[in-house]
Amino acid sequence: MRTRWLWVKNNWKRLPHPIRWVVAATVGGTLVIVGLTGLVLPVIPGIPLMFAGFALLASEFTWAEVILNRTKAQVTKAVNKVRKTDN
């Protein structure tokens, strides 16, 4: 499984830009939409799917990278706050 993932990771940038764009937009957008649905439905893990969708979208879109970086910063801040209250 790891070798297959490395193959995809290494060959992703070799694809023509329009194909990468369409694949990232379709799969990433679908993950974000399913993640939003998961925030309402208890069966679907919404937040991890949204993170995965934005991570995939961030590989091709700057706006998604900005959202992902802001989210990472907020999560890091929240985790640090929780760790301080545990001590």
C-alpha positions in Angstrom: 0.0 0.0 0.0 2.8 2.4 0.9 4.5 1.9 -2.5 1.3 2.6 -4.3 0.8 5.9 -2.4 4.4 6.9 -3.1 3.8 6.2 -6.8 0.7 8.5 -6.8 2.6 11.2 -4.8 5.6 11.2 -7.2 3.5 11.1 -10.4 0.8 13.6 -9.3 2.8 16.7 -10.6 3.6 14.9 -13.8 -0.1 15.0 -14.9 -1.1 17.9 -17.1 -2.4 20.9 -15.1 -6.0 20.7 -16.3 -6.3 17.1 -15.3 -4.8 17.7 -11.9 -7.2 20.7 -11.5 -10.3 18.7 -12.4 -9.3 15.7 -10.2 -8.5 17.9 -7.2 -11.6 20.0 -7.6 -13.9 17.0 -8.0 -12.5 14.7 -5.3 -11.7 17.5 -2.8 -15.0 19.2 -3.3 -16.8 15.9 -2.8 -14.9 15.3 0.4 -15.8 18.8 1.7 -19.5 18.4 0.8 -19.6 14.9 2.4 -17.8 16.4 5.5 -20.4 19.2 5.7 -23.1 16.5 5.6 -21.2 14.6 8.3 -21.5 17.6 10.6 -25.3 17.0 10.6 -25.5 13.3 10.3 -24.0 11.3 13.2 -22.9 8.4 11.0 -20.3 10.3 8.8 -17.1 11.7 10.4 -17.5 15.2 9.1 -14.4 17.1 10.4 -11.8 14.6 9.2 -13.4 14.5 5.7 -13.4 18.2 5.5 -9.7 18.4 6.5 -8.9 15.8 3.8 -10.9 17.7 1.2 -9.2 21.0 1.9 -5.8 19.3 2.0 -6.5 17.9 -1.5 -7.9 21.2 -2.8 -4.9 23.0 -1.3 -2.6 21.1 -3.7 -4.0 23.1 -6.6 -5.9 26.1 -5.2 -4.4 28.9 -3.2 -7.7 29.8 -1.5 -8.0 26.3 -0.1 -4.4 26.5 1.1 -5.3 29.7 3.0 -8.3 28.0 4.6 -6.3 24.9 5.5 -3.5 27.0 7.1 -6.0 29.1 9.1 -7.7 25.9 10.3 -4.4 24.3 11.3 -3.4 27.4 13.3 -6.8 27.5 15.1 -6.5 23.8 15.9 -3.0 24.2 17.2 -4.1 27.1 19.3 -7.0 25.1 20.8 -4.8 22.0 21.5 -2.2 24.2 23.3 -5.0 25.8 25.3 -6.4 22.4 26.3 -2.9 21.2 27.2 -2.3 24.2 29.5 -5.6 23.6 31.3 -4.7 19.9 31.9 -1.6 20.8 33.9 
